Amino acid sequence: MNRVEGKAALITGGGAGIGAATGELICAEGGMTVLVDANADALAVTTKAIAQRVPGARVSMFVADVADASEASRAVEHALQTFGRLDILVNNAAMRNYSAIADSTAAEWQAMVGVNLVGTANYCKAALPALRRSGRASIVNVSSCYALTGRKGMGLYDATKAGILAMTRTLAFEEVAHGVRINAVCPGSTLTDFHISKAMAAGKDVETLRTERQTTSLLGRWATPREIAWPILWLASDEASFITGTTLAVDGGLSIM
């Protein structure tokens, strides 16, 4: 099916993981994609892979730090110059922090908020003029299942991800008159390149890693990035035309455990 035929998307954090999988699906479903990431090498690899796997894929890349508002404006301009329009924004870029709240520093908080919250706001602000012109535009913000439930050790990350949900609801109210829908997805444990690289650096076998996270969902396993990308694609498409301001838990049932 061509769920996003002729639509242009901008995806932050598009160099790998969920962002890369979403970019590939959008191209496969008839759309055009600009992938944004601070990692130029990862962007190049992902852009080439999508072009190889999706015949006729219309995909471009833009290197940027999402915390920089001026770069957000330039990324949107790149999308408009490349594809002539912008219909979909996926705010997926994020950074992690493993400090307990009691031990965290002001600099750590500022860095987390700068990327996870301000970065999301930067791209919403930069993209909204073009999205409003679309008439049937959609923003999908990638939050986390831990914005809905608790745990220890990642309070800074989880707090910013919860803030994204509040931002999503407010934007839904503010942009409804302009024809822009705004929704959020909350992924559960997802086996991305980040987790694989981290495990390998610690000397852990990837096959052993795959057996973990059995207690962090009812399904008893990791999600693949593509399993998160499908709901993002659907929320961005006209099939979800009566959905705005919602939070979709894509967590294998963790939020009800």
C-alpha positions, 0 to 999 in steps of 0.5 A, spaced: 500 500 500 502 507 498 499 510 505 504 516 504 504 517 497 507 523 494 508 526 502 514 528 504 517 527 511 523 529 515 525 525 521 530 527 526 535 521 529 534 518 522 541 515 522 539 508 525 534 505 529 527 507 529 528 513 525 532 509 520 526 504 520 521 509 519 525 513 513 525 506 510 518 505 511 515 511 508 519 511 502 517 504 501 510 506 502 510 512 496 513 518 500 519 522 500 524 522 506 529 527 509 533 524 515 536 528 520 542 526 525 548 529 528 552 522 526 554 524 518 557 517 517 551 513 520 546 518 516 550 516 509 550 508 511 542 509 512 541 513 506 545 508 502 541 502 505 534 505 504 536 507 496 538 500 495 533 496 499 527 501 496 527 501 488 526 508 486 527 511 494 526 518 494 531 519 500 536 525 502 540 527 508 542 533 513 547 533 518 545 537 524 544 537 532 537 538 534 539 542 539 541 548 535 534 551 532 538 555 526 540 548 524 532 546 524 530 551 520 536 549 515 534 542 515 526 544 513 529 548 508 533 543 505 527 538 505 523 544 501 528 545 496 529 537 495 522 535 495 518 542 494 513 540 500 513 538 507 507 533 510 510 529 516 515 531 521 517 525 526 521 527 532 525 521 534 532 524 536 534 523 543 540 522 548 540 518 554 543 519 561 544 514 567 545 518 573 540 518 579 536 524 580 539 525 586 546 525 583 545 529 577 548 535 575 545 542 572 549 541 566 546 534 565 539 536 566 541 542 561 543 537 556 538 532 556 532 538 556 536 541 550 536 535 546 530 531 548 525 537 549 528 543 546 530 539 540 523 537 539 520 544 540 525 546 535 523 542 529 516 543 530 517 550 530 521 550 524 517 545 520 510 548 522 509 553 517 510 548 511 506 543 515 500 548 515 501 549 508 500 541 507 493 541 509 493 534 511 500 534 515 502 530 521 507 530 527 509 524 530 513 525 537 517 519 539 517 518 547 518 512 551 514 507 555 517 510 561 514 516 560 508 512 562 511 508 568 516 508 573 523 505 574 530 507 577 536 510 574 534 514 568 530 519 571 532 525 567 531 521 560 524 519 563 522 526 565 524 529 558 520 523 555 514 525 559 514 532 557 514 530 550 507 527 551 505 534 554 508 538 548 504 533 544 497 535 547 498 542 547 500 542 540 494 538 538 490 544 541 494 549 538 495 546 531 488 543 529 485 549 526 491 549 521 490 542 519 496 539 523 495 533 527 500 531 533 501 524 536 506 521 540 508 514 540 511 510 546 516 505 544 518 499 549 524 496 549 527 496 542 533 492 539 537 498 536 544 499 534 545 503 540 543 497 544 547 492 540 553 497 540 553 498 547 553 490 549 558 489 544 563 494 548 561 491 554 563 484 551 556 481 551 554 476 545 549 479 541 545 473 541 545 473 549 542 480 548 537 478 544 534 473 550 534 479 555 528 484 556 523 478 557 520 481 563 519 488 560 513 486 556 508 481 556 510 479 549 517 477 553 522 480 548 525 486 545 521 490 539 525 491 532 525 498 530 521 496 524 515 494 529 515 501 532 516 504 525 509 501 523 505 505 528 509 511 526 507 510 519 500 509 520 499 515 525 503 520 520 498 517 514 491 519 512 488 512 515 489 516 522 486 522 520 481 522 526 487 521 531 490 527 534 493 529 541 493 521 543 499 517 546 500 510 543 504 505 547 508 501 543 511 497 548 509 490 548 504 491 554 509 493 559 504 499 561 499 494 564 504 490 567 
